[in-house]
């Protein structure tokens, strides 16, 4: 009985861990749908467009990959408001037009990217993710990705800030 109680407290605490974020610092962010059902192509387009729209307003977007049921972003923490506020706005704009409710998981995973090597590692992970999942044969074939901007210097609606 005491083991169960201590494990419950441990996991309750883990769910409430603070996000260690500092303005201007690069962060690798992952958040996902509340279900494992894939996004429609229209939803993926809307998510990517919203990420691009918020670039320079709510955060500096360095890279984005919209997977079938989750999103990877490499962003810089905003100077004025917490990143959680920007992510909440992004999630809200998509969930208003989507079903089922709740559409998103409430939490998100964040990883502070302190070094150039970690930044490259996260970029490779993000951009190779569609290939590893078997969705496409090459990273440049995934429409909902910033890979073509990095590899071929092609614009994707707006210019993404390269770190």
Secondary structure by P-SEA (a helix, b strand, c coil): caaaaaaaaaaaaaaacccccccccccbbbbbccccccccaaaaaaaaaaaaaacccccccccccccccbbbbbccccccccaaaaaaaaaaaaaaacccccccccbbbbbbbccaaaaaaaaaaaaaccccccccccccccccccccccccccccccccccc
